[in-house]
Amino acid sequence: MYLSNQDIESLPRIRRINIINSISGIKPANLVGTQCDEGLANLAIFSSVVHLGSDPALIGCVFRSQHSRTQDTYRNIKASGVYTINQVPAELMENAHFTSAKFEREVSEFDRCGFNKEYHFDFPAPFVKESRLKLGLEMIEEIPIQSNGTILMIGRIMHLIFPDDMMDAEGNLNLEVIDGIGIGGVNTYYSLRKVDQFPYAHKETVPKL
């Protein structure tokens, strides 16, 4: 199969969305938790969470548009300056998937999709109780992507919660321990399994391959 740029742009919309969302591979499935000024908790699934740096500890998250179905999440982050990112547990991936539905603003996806909210460290954004890997972030920057109208939201990790047995002596986190889920395309889910682990690569120690 070969598709040129012209072929891609001429594809039917849904087919194009599915293909282009799939080619970047399996991405982590996360639930972003926010709260509005009136105290209503919001929850939305994202597959666009990405590591940006460790010092300071920064995480990026792409919003398709401030006017898209994620507008409640975007608006809440802009108003409060804080949000949470929660890894989707395998047993609740269907619940997580349906947080993407276009509910009315006054409907909380926590309640509608079967999740429990919890709060830690006097942090005002809600965490997902069922998630086993949770981040509390403070928004520090947003970068508009002019070519397609998306927004890269950058957050600093203020709180990090995960099981004790997930981390080895060097700080490596085994994602298999938390039975997390990945997303391929728009609505296809994959399990995560640890296959191997290698030492940090130095040119002097690279074996003959």
C-alpha positions as CSV (number, residue, x, y, z in Angstrom):
1,M,0.0,0.0,0.0
2,Y,1.3,3.4,-0.9
3,L,-0.4,6.8,-0.2
4,S,0.9,10.1,-1.4
5,N,0.0,13.3,0.3
6,Q,-2.6,13.9,-2.4
7,D,-4.0,10.5,-1.8
8,I,-4.2,11.1,1.9
9,E,-6.0,14.4,1.5
10,S,-8.5,13.0,-0.9
11,L,-9.5,10.1,1.5
12,P,-13.0,10.2,3.1
13,R,-12.7,12.0,6.4
14,I,-13.2,9.1,8.8
15,R,-10.9,6.8,6.8
16,R,-8.2,9.5,6.8
17,I,-8.7,10.1,10.6
18,N,-8.3,6.4,11.4
19,I,-5.2,5.9,9.2
20,I,-3.3,9.0,10.4
21,N,-4.2,8.4,14.0
22,S,-2.8,4.8,13.7
23,I,0.5,5.4,12.0
24,S,2.2,6.9,15.1
25,G,1.8,3.6,16.9
26,I,0.4,2.7,20.3
27,K,0.1,5.6,22.6
28,P,-0.7,5.7,26.3
29,A,-4.3,5.9,27.3
30,N,-4.9,8.6,30.0
31,L,-7.8,10.3,31.6
32,V,-7.4,14.0,32.2
33,G,-9.2,15.2,35.3
34,T,-10.2,18.9,35.8
35,Q,-12.7,20.9,37.9
36,C,-14.6,24.0,36.9
37,D,-15.2,27.1,39.1
38,E,-18.6,25.7,40.1
39,G,-16.9,22.6,41.6
40,L,-18.1,20.1,38.9
41,A,-15.4,17.5,38.0
42,N,-14.7,16.7,34.4
43,L,-12.9,13.7,32.9
44,A,-11.8,13.1,29.3
45,I,-9.6,10.4,27.7
46,F,-6.5,11.5,25.9
47,S,-3.9,9.6,23.8
48,S,-1.7,12.6,23.2
49,V,0.2,12.7,26.5
50,V,4.0,12.9,25.9
51,H,7.1,13.3,28.0
52,L,8.9,16.7,27.4
53,G,11.7,16.7,29.9
54,S,12.8,15.5,33.3
55,D,14.5,18.6,34.8
56,P,12.1,20.2,35.3
57,A,9.6,17.4,35.0
58,L,7.3,18.4,32.1
59,I,4.5,16.6,30.4
60,G,2.8,17.7,27.1
61,C,-0.8,17.1,26.1
62,V,-2.2,18.0,22.7
63,F,-5.7,19.5,22.5
64,R,-7.2,19.3,19.0
65,S,-8.8,22.8,19.5
66,Q,-10.1,24.9,22.3
67,H,-13.4,24.6,20.5
68,S,-13.5,20.8,20.2
69,R,-15.2,18.2,22.4
70,T,-12.4,18.7,24.9
71,Q,-13.3,22.3,25.4
72,D,-14.5,21.7,29.0
73,T,-11.1,20.2,29.9
74,Y,-9.3,23.1,28.2
75,R,-11.5,25.7,29.8
76,N,-11.1,24.2,33.2
77,I,-7.3,24.1,33.0
78,K,-7.1,27.7,31.8
79,A,-9.3,28.8,34.7
80,S,-7.7,26.8,37.5
81,G,-4.2,26.3,36.2
82,V,-4.1,22.6,37.4
83,Y,-5.2,19.2,36.2
84,T,-4.5,15.5,36.6
85,I,-3.4,12.8,34.3
86,N,-4.4,9.2,35.2
87,Q,-3.4,6.0,33.4
88,V,-6.4,4.0,32.3
89,P,-6.6,0.6,34.0
90,A,-7.4,-2.3,31.7
91,E,-10.5,-3.3,33.5
92,L,-12.1,0.1,32.9
93,M,-11.0,0.8,29.4
94,E,-14.6,0.8,28.1
95,N,-15.7,3.3,30.8
96,A,-12.7,5.4,29.9
97,H,-13.5,5.3,26.1
98,F,-17.0,6.7,26.6
99,T,-15.7,9.8,28.5
100,S,-15.1,11.0,24.9
101,A,-18.9,11.4,24.3
102,K,-20.3,14.9,24.0
103,F,-22.0,15.2,27.4
104,E,-23.6,18.4,28.5
105,R,-21.4,20.7,30.5
106,E,-23.3,20.0,33.7
107,V,-22.8,16.2,33.4
108,S,-19.7,14.9,35.1
109,E,-18.0,12.0,33.3
110,F,-16.8,10.7,36.6
111,D,-20.4,10.0,37.5
112,R,-21.7,9.1,34.1
113,C,-18.9,6.7,33.1
114,G,-18.4,5.0,36.5
115,F,-15.2,6.5,38.0
116,N,-14.6,7.8,41.5
117,K,-12.8,11.1,42.1
118,E,-10.4,11.7,44.9
119,Y,-8.2,14.6,46.1
120,H,-4.7,14.6,47.4
121,F,-2.3,17.1,49.0
122,D,-4.8,19.9,48.9
123,F,-4.5,19.8,45.1
124,P,-7.7,21.2,43.6
125,A,-8.0,19.0,40.5
126,P,-9.6,15.5,40.9
127,F,-7.6,12.3,40.5
128,V,-9.2,9.1,39.3
129,K,-9.4,6.7,42.3
130,E,-9.2,3.6,40.1
131,S,-6.1,4.6,38.3
132,R,-2.8,3.2,39.6
133,L,-0.5,5.8,38.0
134,K,-1.6,9.4,38.7
135,L,0.0,12.8,38.0
136,G,-1.0,16.2,39.4
137,L,0.2,19.0,37.1
138,E,0.4,22.8,37.0
139,M,-0.1,24.4,33.6
140,I,3.0,26.5,32.7
141,E,2.6,27.1,29.0
142,E,0.5,26.5,25.9
143,I,1.8,26.6,22.4
144,P,-0.7,27.1,19.5
145,I,0.1,24.9,16.5
146,Q,-0.8,27.3,13.7
147,S,-0.9,24.7,10.9
148,N,-3.9,22.8,12.2
149,G,-5.3,24.8,15.1
150,T,-4.3,22.4,17.8
151,I,-2.7,23.4,21.2
152,L,0.2,21.8,23.0
153,M,-0.5,22.2,26.7
154,I,2.7,21.9,28.9
155,G,2.4,21.0,32.5
156,R,4.9,20.7,35.4
157,I,4.5,17.6,37.5
158,M,3.6,18.6,41.1
159,H,2.5,15.3,42.4
160,L,3.2,11.7,41.3
161,I,1.5,8.6,42.7
162,F,2.2,5.0,41.8
163,P,2.5,1.5,43.5
164,D,5.7,0.8,45.4
165,D,6.4,-2.4,43.5
166,M,6.3,-0.6,40.1
167,M,9.7,0.9,40.4
168,D,13.1,-0.8,40.4
169,A,16.3,0.5,42.2
170,E,17.2,2.7,39.3
171,G,13.8,4.4,39.0
172,N,12.6,2.4,36.0
173,L,8.8,2.0,36.1
174,N,7.3,-1.3,34.9
175,L,4.1,-0.3,33.3
176,E,3.0,-4.0,33.2
177,V,2.5,-3.9,37.0
178,I,-0.4,-1.5,36.7
179,D,-2.0,-3.3,33.9
180,G,-2.2,-0.1,31.8
181,I,-3.7,0.3,28.4
182,G,-2.5,1.8,25.1
183,I,-4.5,3.3,22.2
184,G,-3.9,2.7,18.5
185,G,-5.8,4.9,16.1
186,V,-9.0,6.5,17.5
187,N,-10.8,3.7,19.3
188,T,-8.6,0.5,19.4
189,Y,-7.1,-0.5,22.7
190,Y,-4.0,-2.6,23.4
191,S,-2.6,-4.2,26.5
192,L,1.0,-3.4,27.6
193,R,3.5,-6.1,28.3
194,K,7.1,-5.7,29.3
195,V,9.3,-7.5,26.7
196,D,12.9,-6.6,27.8
197,Q,15.1,-4.0,29.4
198,F,18.6,-2.9,28.2
199,P,21.3,-0.8,29.9
200,Y,21.8,2.8,29.0
201,A,23.5,3.0,25.6
202,H,27.1,4.2,25.5
203,K,29.0,4.0,22.2
204,E,31.9,2.1,24.0
205,T,29.5,-0.7,25.1
206,V,27.4,-1.2,22.0
207,P,27.8,-4.9,21.1
208,K,28.3,-6.1,17.5
209,L,24.8,-6.4,16.2
